[in-house]
Amino acid sequence: ATEHPWAGHWQMESYLIDELIPGVAATFGLDGDRLGITGHSMGGHGALTLALRHPGVFRSVSAFAPICAPSRCPWGRKAFLGYLGQDESTWAAHDASSLMAQQKSAPYPGGILIDQGLADKFLAEQQLLPEAFEAACAQAGQPLTLRRHEGYDHGYYFIATFIDDHLRHHAQALKD
């Protein structure tokens, strides 16, 4: 965040990249060269943007029902105005679809996995826009597995049903 009152304490990107990940790796003896990232909804957006803004930090990325183009949806525009301010030219640096569209080649040649429930009210309200990320991946040559699931919404059972696939996705990328 760059706007008052959030700027003083809403620095999640630097906290995760500069503090939490190195701290956890050091505390638990993790291999900092073999990291994957995933998230759900806004956390899915965060996973995608962190992976794209910090090439080389993560070997794999996946998301559940991520907000894929916040600068193009009502909720995201409201959030970006509050956290990043009126200058919309700064928003692209925090928009997963915009970041992917800027890629000259596939940053994750092993693929990105996204699962989306088709009964998700946020999808119906045009808040998630996975098609924007899908188009940006196609433009960049980024392999993407975007799975759309009938009957699943935005909640716990959706994630619980498909989490094993995400763990396998990451395990495959991290095994070397």
C-alpha positions as CSV (number, residue, x, y, z in Angstrom):
1,A,0.0,0.0,0.0
2,T,1.1,3.5,-0.8
3,E,-1.9,5.4,0.5
4,H,-2.8,6.6,4.0
5,P,-3.8,5.0,6.4
6,W,-2.6,1.6,4.9
7,A,0.9,2.5,3.8
8,G,2.4,2.3,7.3
9,H,1.4,-1.3,7.9
10,W,0.2,-2.9,4.7
11,Q,3.5,-4.0,3.1
12,M,2.7,-7.6,2.5
13,E,5.0,-8.0,-0.5
14,S,8.1,-6.9,1.2
15,Y,7.1,-8.7,4.4
16,L,6.7,-12.0,2.5
17,I,9.7,-11.7,0.2
18,D,12.2,-10.0,2.6
19,E,11.1,-11.3,6.0
20,L,8.8,-14.2,6.2
21,I,10.2,-16.5,3.5
22,P,13.8,-16.0,4.6
23,G,12.9,-16.4,8.2
24,V,10.9,-19.6,7.7
25,A,13.7,-21.0,5.5
26,A,16.4,-20.2,8.1
27,T,14.3,-21.4,11.1
28,F,13.3,-24.7,9.5
29,G,16.3,-25.4,7.3
30,L,14.3,-25.2,4.1
31,D,15.9,-25.1,0.6
32,G,15.3,-21.5,-0.4
33,D,15.8,-22.4,-4.1
34,R,12.9,-24.8,-4.1
35,L,9.8,-22.8,-3.2
36,G,6.3,-22.8,-4.6
37,I,3.4,-20.4,-3.9
38,T,-0.3,-20.8,-3.9
39,G,-3.3,-18.9,-2.7
40,H,-7.1,-18.5,-2.8
41,S,-9.1,-15.5,-4.0
42,M,-7.2,-12.4,-3.1
43,G,-4.4,-14.7,-1.8
44,G,-4.5,-16.4,-5.2
45,H,-4.0,-13.0,-6.8
46,G,-1.1,-12.4,-4.4
47,A,0.5,-15.7,-5.3
48,L,0.3,-14.9,-9.0
49,T,1.6,-11.3,-8.6
50,L,4.4,-12.3,-6.3
51,A,5.5,-15.1,-8.6
52,L,5.5,-12.7,-11.6
53,R,7.1,-9.7,-9.7
54,H,9.9,-11.8,-8.2
55,P,11.2,-14.1,-11.0
56,G,13.5,-16.9,-9.7
57,V,12.1,-16.8,-6.1
58,F,9.4,-19.4,-6.8
59,R,9.7,-22.5,-9.0
60,S,5.9,-23.1,-9.1
61,V,2.7,-21.2,-8.7
62,S,-1.0,-22.2,-8.4
63,A,-4.2,-20.5,-7.3
64,F,-7.8,-21.2,-6.4
65,A,-10.3,-18.7,-7.8
66,P,-7.8,-15.9,-7.9
67,I,-8.7,-12.3,-8.7
68,C,-6.9,-12.2,-12.0
69,A,-7.3,-8.6,-13.2
70,P,-8.1,-6.4,-10.3
71,S,-7.6,-3.2,-12.3
72,R,-10.6,-4.3,-14.5
73,C,-13.1,-5.4,-11.9
74,P,-15.2,-3.3,-9.4
75,W,-13.8,-4.8,-6.2
76,G,-10.2,-4.6,-7.4
77,R,-10.6,-1.0,-8.6
78,K,-12.0,0.0,-5.2
79,A,-9.1,-1.8,-3.5
80,F,-6.5,-0.3,-5.7
81,L,-7.8,3.2,-5.3
82,G,-7.7,2.7,-1.5
83,Y,-4.3,1.0,-1.3
84,L,-2.4,2.4,-4.4
85,G,-4.1,5.7,-5.1
86,Q,-5.6,7.5,-8.0
87,D,-2.7,7.1,-10.5
88,E,-4.0,4.0,-12.4
89,S,-0.6,3.8,-14.2
90,T,0.8,2.3,-11.0
91,W,-1.8,-0.4,-10.8
92,A,-0.4,-2.7,-13.6
93,A,2.6,-3.6,-11.4
94,H,0.1,-5.3,-9.1
95,D,-2.3,-6.8,-11.6
96,A,-1.5,-10.5,-12.5
97,S,-3.0,-10.3,-16.0
98,S,-1.1,-7.1,-16.8
99,L,2.1,-8.5,-15.4
100,M,1.7,-11.7,-17.4
101,A,1.0,-9.7,-20.6
102,Q,4.3,-7.9,-20.2
103,Q,6.3,-11.2,-20.2
104,K,8.5,-11.8,-23.2
105,S,8.6,-15.6,-22.5
106,A,7.1,-18.1,-20.2
107,P,8.3,-17.4,-16.6
108,Y,7.0,-20.8,-15.5
109,P,7.7,-23.3,-18.3
110,G,6.4,-26.1,-16.2
111,G,3.0,-24.4,-16.1
112,I,0.7,-22.6,-13.8
113,L,-2.3,-24.3,-12.3
114,I,-5.6,-22.5,-11.6
115,D,-8.9,-24.0,-10.4
116,Q,-12.1,-22.1,-10.7
117,G,-15.6,-23.1,-9.5
118,L,-18.3,-22.2,-12.0
119,A,-20.9,-21.7,-9.2
120,D,-18.6,-19.0,-7.7
121,K,-20.7,-15.9,-7.1
122,F,-17.6,-13.7,-7.6
123,L,-17.0,-15.2,-11.0
124,A,-20.7,-14.5,-11.9
125,E,-20.2,-10.9,-10.7
126,Q,-17.2,-10.5,-13.0
127,Q,-14.8,-10.0,-10.1
128,L,-12.3,-12.7,-10.8
129,L,-11.8,-12.5,-14.6
130,P,-9.8,-15.7,-15.2
131,E,-10.2,-15.3,-18.9
132,A,-8.0,-12.2,-18.7
133,F,-5.2,-14.2,-17.2
134,E,-5.8,-17.0,-19.7
135,A,-5.4,-14.5,-22.6
136,A,-2.3,-13.0,-21.1
137,C,-0.7,-16.4,-20.7
138,A,-1.5,-17.3,-24.3
139,Q,0.1,-14.0,-25.4
140,A,3.3,-14.7,-23.4
141,G,3.4,-18.4,-24.3
142,Q,3.0,-19.3,-20.7
143,P,1.5,-22.9,-20.2
144,L,-1.6,-22.6,-18.1
145,T,-4.0,-25.2,-16.8
146,L,-7.2,-23.3,-16.0
147,R,-9.7,-25.9,-14.8
148,R,-13.3,-24.8,-14.5
149,H,-15.5,-26.9,-12.3
150,E,-19.3,-27.2,-12.4
151,G,-21.1,-27.0,-9.1
152,Y,-18.2,-25.6,-7.1
153,D,-18.3,-22.2,-5.4
154,H,-15.7,-20.0,-3.7
155,G,-15.5,-21.9,-0.4
156,Y,-13.9,-24.6,1.7
157,Y,-15.2,-27.7,-0.1
158,F,-13.9,-26.3,-3.5
159,I,-10.4,-26.0,-2.1
160,A,-10.5,-29.2,-0.1
161,T,-11.6,-31.1,-3.3
162,F,-8.6,-29.9,-5.4
163,I,-5.8,-29.2,-3.0
164,D,-4.1,-32.5,-3.6
165,D,-3.8,-31.6,-7.3
166,H,-2.1,-28.4,-6.3
167,L,0.3,-30.2,-3.9
168,R,1.2,-32.6,-6.7
169,H,1.7,-29.6,-9.1
170,H,4.2,-28.1,-6.7
171,A,5.9,-31.4,-5.8
172,Q,6.5,-32.0,-9.5
173,A,8.1,-28.6,-10.0
174,L,10.1,-28.8,-6.7
175,K,11.5,-32.3,-7.0
176,D,14.7,-31.5,-8.9
